[in-house]
Amino acid sequence: MIALLKRIEEACAWFGRAIGWATPILVISVCLSVLMAQLRFNTLFDWGFAVPLFGSKITMNGLTDLQWHLFAVMVMLGGVYALHTDSHVSVDFIASTFTERTRRLVVILCDILFLLPFAAVMTWFAWKFMLSAYTSNEGSSYGGLNDTWIIKAVMPLGFGLLGLLGLARTLRLIIQLVLTRGAVAHKDIGA
């Protein structure tokens, strides 16, 4: 069971690891925007047929939107990866004085009281936010990106993955605590 829960945690974190590859695209987009501004170009490419997100061309406004959207996607999915690798902001200076068992209990308690309810509520509202963008065919009114629901779909995905990872981690830690407590009790009986 612990192995299955660990695989679920790793699967949730995979998205954050994969989105790290968007960093070069973000850097190229910023460089192209700076170059286009210096050369006073507005349209980088114009291909004449509609492509999701970009429409029929890539403009300066589209590149600017792309930068913001890529950054948002990296934050949403990167947060799940940060939680998985335990590289998120935490109160390590306090937790470093705790025993391993106490640290696990604090993580379980905080996941149950804060992380899981937050992820559930945010997934619900993010889903409605994305659906609203989809049904209204939301897009830029100033020549930026179209089909913004595609970008907004990352919000319920990110919060859903965060909740799933938190649930799997909580269950895994509870099982590990029960097993280690049982092993300690069994060891005491045998001594």
Backbone torsions as a table, in degrees:
resi	resn	phi	psi	omega
1	MET	NA	-40.9	179.0
2	ILE	-62.9	-40.2	179.8
3	ALA	-63.7	-40.1	178.2
4	LEU	-63.7	-44.6	179.8
5	LEU	-64.0	-37.8	176.8
6	LYS	-65.2	-38.7	177.9
7	ARG	-65.3	-37.7	176.9
8	ILE	-63.8	-43.9	177.9
9	GLU	-60.3	-44.5	-179.8
10	GLU	-66.3	-37.3	177.9
11	ALA	-64.5	-40.3	177.5
12	CYS	-64.1	-40.5	-178.0
13	ALA	-73.8	-20.4	-179.3
14	TRP	-55.7	-39.4	-178.7
15	PHE	-61.2	-41.0	178.6
16	GLY	-67.4	-37.8	177.5
17	ARG	-67.3	-39.8	-178.7
18	ALA	-68.5	-37.8	-176.7
19	ILE	-71.2	-13.7	174.6
20	GLY	-57.7	-25.8	178.6
21	TRP	-72.4	-8.1	176.5
22	ALA	-78.2	-14.1	-178.7
23	THR	-58.6	-47.6	177.3
24	PRO	-61.1	-35.8	177.7
25	ILE	-63.9	-41.2	177.8
26	LEU	-62.6	-44.3	180.0
27	VAL	-64.2	-44.0	178.2
28	ILE	-62.1	-41.5	178.6
29	SER	-61.4	-42.6	178.2
30	VAL	-64.7	-45.0	179.4
31	CYS	-62.3	-42.6	177.6
32	LEU	-63.0	-39.6	179.0
33	SER	-62.7	-43.6	179.5
34	VAL	-64.2	-44.9	179.3
35	LEU	-62.3	-45.4	179.5
36	MET	-62.5	-38.9	178.9
37	ALA	-65.4	-41.5	179.9
38	GLN	-67.6	-36.0	179.9
39	LEU	-89.0	-2.0	-179.6
40	ARG	58.3	40.7	173.3
41	PHE	-93.4	142.2	173.5
42	ASN	-105.9	-37.6	-178.4
43	THR	-109.6	124.8	179.0
44	LEU	-86.6	-51.2	177.9
45	PHE	-135.2	143.5	175.1
46	ASP	-135.2	110.7	-174.7
47	TRP	-107.9	-5.9	170.1
48	GLY	82.2	-3.2	176.1
49	PHE	-134.2	156.8	-173.4
50	ALA	-77.2	132.2	175.0
51	VAL	-122.4	137.3	179.4
52	PRO	-52.1	141.6	-177.8
53	LEU	76.7	-51.6	-171.9
54	PHE	-90.1	-22.2	-174.6
55	GLY	77.5	-133.0	-175.5
56	SER	-102.2	1.0	-179.9
57	LYS	-161.6	162.1	173.4
58	ILE	-106.6	118.2	-179.5
59	THR	-112.9	175.3	176.5
60	MET	-59.1	-43.8	178.5
61	ASN	-64.8	-37.0	177.9
62	GLY	-64.5	-41.1	177.4
63	LEU	-65.6	-38.8	177.8
64	THR	-64.1	-45.4	175.7
65	ASP	-59.6	-42.6	-179.1
66	LEU	-58.9	-40.0	179.2
67	GLN	-61.3	-47.7	179.8
68	TRP	-64.1	-41.9	-177.9
69	HIS	-69.4	-41.3	177.1
70	LEU	-61.8	-42.0	178.5
71	PHE	-61.8	-42.9	179.4
72	ALA	-62.7	-42.6	179.0
73	VAL	-64.3	-41.7	179.5
74	MET	-63.5	-38.8	178.8
75	VAL	-68.7	-46.7	-177.2
76	MET	-61.4	-47.5	-177.4
77	LEU	-84.7	-28.2	177.2
78	GLY	-68.6	-29.4	177.2
79	GLY	-62.7	-37.6	177.5
80	VAL	-65.8	-42.4	178.4
81	TYR	-64.3	-41.2	179.0
82	ALA	-62.5	-40.0	177.4
83	LEU	-64.6	-42.5	-178.7
84	HIS	-63.0	-41.3	-177.7
85	THR	-88.1	2.2	-179.7
86	ASP	58.4	37.5	177.9
87	SER	-108.8	16.3	177.4
88	HIS	-83.9	169.8	178.7
89	VAL	-69.6	129.3	177.4
90	SER	-149.4	179.0	-177.9
91	VAL	-100.7	61.3	-177.4
92	ASP	-61.9	-30.1	-179.3
93	PHE	-66.4	-25.9	174.9
94	ILE	-86.2	-46.8	-176.4
95	ALA	-65.6	-22.7	-178.9
96	SER	-66.7	-19.0	178.2
97	THR	-87.3	-10.2	-178.4
98	PHE	-83.5	157.0	170.4
99	THR	-74.0	165.3	179.3
100	GLU	-59.2	-40.5	179.6
101	ARG	-63.6	-44.5	-179.7
102	THR	-65.2	-40.2	177.7
103	ARG	-60.3	-43.1	178.9
104	ARG	-64.3	-40.8	178.0
105	LEU	-63.1	-40.6	178.4
106	VAL	-64.0	-42.8	178.7
107	VAL	-62.5	-45.1	178.9
108	ILE	-60.1	-49.1	-179.0
109	LEU	-60.9	-46.3	-179.7
110	CYS	-67.3	-37.1	176.7
111	ASP	-62.8	-44.4	-178.2
112	ILE	-68.7	-42.8	-175.8
113	LEU	-81.2	-33.4	-172.1
114	PHE	-117.2	-56.6	-172.6
115	LEU	-63.6	-52.9	-175.5
116	LEU	-64.5	-46.1	176.4
117	PRO	-63.3	-40.7	178.7
118	PHE	-61.0	-47.6	-179.1
119	ALA	-63.3	-39.4	179.9
120	ALA	-65.5	-46.9	-179.4
121	VAL	-65.0	-44.2	-178.2
122	MET	-68.6	-35.4	176.3
123	THR	-62.7	-43.2	179.7
124	TRP	-60.7	-51.2	-178.4
125	PHE	-69.8	-36.2	178.6
126	ALA	-66.5	-35.6	177.3
127	TRP	-63.4	-45.5	178.9
128	LYS	-64.4	-38.2	178.3
129	PHE	-62.1	-45.0	178.9
130	MET	-67.1	-42.1	178.7
131	LEU	-62.4	-38.7	177.4
132	SER	-61.8	-43.2	178.0
133	ALA	-65.1	-36.6	-179.8
134	TYR	-69.4	-48.8	-176.6
135	THR	-68.7	-27.7	178.9
136	SER	-92.3	2.0	-178.5
137	ASN	52.6	47.1	-175.2
138	GLU	-63.5	137.4	177.1
139	GLY	-158.7	175.4	-178.9
140	SER	-69.8	140.6	177.0
141	SER	-98.6	3.0	-177.1
142	TYR	-125.4	26.2	176.5
143	GLY	88.1	14.1	178.1
144	GLY	-86.4	-143.2	-177.6
145	LEU	-80.5	149.6	175.0
146	ASN	-102.7	177.3	174.9
147	ASP	50.5	51.2	-176.4
148	THR	-66.5	-12.1	177.3
149	TRP	-62.5	-27.6	179.6
150	ILE	-63.4	-44.4	178.5
151	ILE	-69.4	-42.4	-178.2
152	LYS	-67.9	-19.6	177.2
153	ALA	-67.4	-19.1	178.5
154	VAL	-70.0	-25.7	-179.2
155	MET	-64.6	-54.6	177.4
156	PRO	-64.6	-31.7	176.3
157	LEU	-63.1	-48.8	-178.5
158	GLY	-62.5	-47.6	179.9
159	PHE	-69.1	-35.1	176.3
160	GLY	-64.0	-43.9	177.2
161	LEU	-64.5	-38.7	177.6
162	LEU	-61.2	-43.9	178.4
163	GLY	-66.0	-43.1	179.7
164	LEU	-64.3	-42.7	177.4
165	LEU	-63.2	-43.4	178.6
166	GLY	-62.5	-41.1	178.4
167	LEU	-65.2	-46.2	179.4
168	ALA	-63.2	-41.5	179.5
169	ARG	-64.8	-42.9	180.0
170	THR	-61.8	-47.6	179.0
171	LEU	-62.0	-42.8	179.2
172	ARG	-61.9	-44.2	-179.4
173	LEU	-66.6	-37.4	177.4
174	ILE	-63.5	-46.3	179.2
175	ILE	-61.7	-43.8	179.6
176	GLN	-63.3	-38.7	177.8
177	LEU	-65.2	-43.0	-179.9
178	VAL	-64.7	-43.6	-179.2
179	LEU	-66.2	-42.2	-179.4
180	THR	-70.3	-34.8	177.4
181	ARG	-67.2	-41.0	177.3
182	GLY	-64.3	-38.5	178.9
183	ALA	-67.2	-38.6	178.4
184	VAL	-67.6	-43.7	179.8
185	ALA	-63.6	-41.9	179.7
186	HIS	-65.4	-37.6	179.1
187	LYS	-66.5	-40.6	179.0
188	ASP	-65.1	-37.6	-179.6
189	ILE	-65.3	-40.0	-178.0
190	GLY	-73.0	-18.1	-174.8
191	ALA	-81.5	NA	NA
